[in-house]
């Protein structure tokens, strides 16, 4: 005689949970990200233009003290050595 299989409910199949778990994890992660975004304030500088101008003023007031660093930075970026100064 032929036996008939008893059908089980969908939640007893492992593959159903495997298919459901991916989107469920994404939904939980998105709500967690939303909660963290709403919880903490933005860390944006209020007046970035004024602060940039102040930084430029302090850099120009240092004069030639940054000259060796600028030469090294340019050499690292281009690979070209700066010309040697001529002693007079």
C-alpha positions as CSV (number, residue, x, y, z in Angstrom):
1,X,0.0,0.0,0.0
2,X,1.1,3.5,-0.7
3,X,1.8,5.8,2.2
4,X,0.8,9.5,2.0
5,X,3.0,12.1,3.4
6,X,1.6,14.3,6.0
7,X,2.1,18.0,5.1
8,X,3.8,20.1,7.7
9,X,3.1,23.8,8.3
10,X,5.5,26.2,6.5
11,X,7.4,27.2,9.6
12,X,8.7,23.7,10.2
13,X,10.7,23.8,6.9
14,X,14.3,25.0,7.3
15,X,14.5,26.4,3.7
16,X,11.6,28.8,4.4
17,X,13.4,30.3,7.3
18,X,16.6,30.5,5.2
19,X,14.7,32.5,2.6
20,X,12.9,34.7,5.1
21,X,16.0,35.4,7.2
22,X,17.9,37.5,4.6
23,X,15.3,40.2,4.1
24,X,14.4,40.1,7.8
25,X,18.0,40.9,8.7
26,X,18.1,43.8,6.3
27,X,14.9,45.3,7.7
28,X,16.2,45.0,11.3
29,X,19.6,46.6,10.3
30,X,17.8,49.4,8.5
31,X,15.7,50.2,11.5
32,X,18.8,50.1,13.7
33,X,20.5,52.5,11.4
34,X,17.5,54.8,11.4
35,X,17.4,54.7,15.2
36,X,21.2,55.6,15.5
37,X,20.8,58.4,12.9
38,X,17.9,60.0,14.8
39,X,19.6,59.5,18.2
40,X,22.9,61.3,17.5
41,X,23.2,64.8,16.1
42,X,25.1,65.5,12.9
43,X,28.7,66.3,13.4
44,X,28.9,68.9,10.7
45,X,30.9,72.1,11.3
46,X,28.6,75.0,11.5
47,X,30.6,77.7,9.7
48,X,33.1,75.8,7.7
49,X,33.9,78.7,5.4
50,X,35.0,81.0,8.2
51,X,37.0,78.2,9.8
52,X,38.7,77.6,6.5
53,X,39.6,81.2,6.1
54,X,41.1,81.2,9.6
55,X,43.2,78.1,8.8
56,X,44.5,79.8,5.7
57,X,45.5,82.9,7.7
58,X,47.5,80.8,10.2
59,X,49.2,78.9,7.3
60,X,50.2,82.1,5.6
61,X,51.5,83.6,8.8
62,X,53.9,80.7,9.2
63,X,55.8,82.0,6.1
64,X,58.5,79.7,4.8
65,X,58.5,77.3,7.8
66,X,56.4,74.9,5.7
67,X,58.8,75.0,2.7
68,X,60.6,71.7,3.5
69,X,57.3,70.0,4.0
70,X,55.9,71.3,0.8
71,X,59.0,70.2,-1.1
72,X,58.7,66.7,0.3
73,X,55.0,66.6,-0.4
74,X,55.5,67.7,-4.0
75,X,58.4,65.2,-4.4
76,X,56.2,62.4,-3.0
77,X,53.3,63.3,-5.3
78,X,55.3,63.7,-8.5
79,X,58.6,61.9,-8.0
80,X,60.5,64.9,-9.4
81,X,63.3,66.3,-7.2
82,X,63.2,70.0,-6.7
83,X,66.1,72.0,-8.3
84,X,69.0,72.7,-5.9
85,X,69.3,76.3,-4.9
86,X,72.3,78.2,-6.5
87,X,74.7,79.6,-3.9
88,X,75.6,83.1,-4.8
